[in-house]
């Protein structure tokens, strides 16, 4: 089991404890805190030198767990549920993320960039999304890159709220899903998955990435989630991928920066038995 923290390259995000202009400090924080890698937020590629990012990570002995892709949905309003030019732009952006993942040795997250969906139209929109994903999946498979579909709670999207929802889509709706995995976010799961052990079992080998945040989306330990028990269950299930911090900078950004290393060491100890 490995651990990563979120850093951002272009635009600030409440899930990264350093601003985009503090990129160097963010890398130092990852190293000093004992992380194995970075979860990298990239919106677009106009001003991003991916090979330099890889070099920066390599120099510090860090990997890249996944590319976080949701910023372009929020900033540009594009998604894979759109039509026409906006759909084409979203598909091309996903392909750019896949190209970057080849260089970084990472996965690519599919969260809000898939589209928010509309209540009452879920089945129709799942079919639309499956169709619009086909060229992206083919592109990813040809480059041996894994796309990880994130289950997001019902208050943020109508599509794929639980682990079972995400798994059902991958298994039943996608004709060519060999490169598809699941991103399980513990904050969202606390709302949607009644039993964490059953969710972990349901995802099985498709579980490729875990987001760490407490029940109130604060830093672990400021809510009521038992992370030790989750790590034990993940370990028992044979999970060897990244657990990555995607919590809000709460209760304070200073506490997140200060306590991250302690949490990583504690969970690493649990994972190692």
Secondary structure, DSSP 8 states (H G I E B T S, - for coil): -EEEEEEESSS--TTSSS-GGGHHHHHHHHHHTT-SEEEEE-S-STT--HHHHHHHHHHTT-EEEEEE-THHHHHH---TT--HHHHHHHHHHHHHHHHHHHHHT-EEEESGGG----TT-HHHHHHHHHHHHHHHHHHHHHTT--EEEE---TTT-SS--SHHHHHHIIIII-SS-TTEEEEEEHHHHHHH-S-HHHHHHHHGGGEEEEEE--TTSSSTTSSS--HHHHHHHHHHTT--SEEEE---S-S-HHHHHHHHHHHHHHHHHHHT-
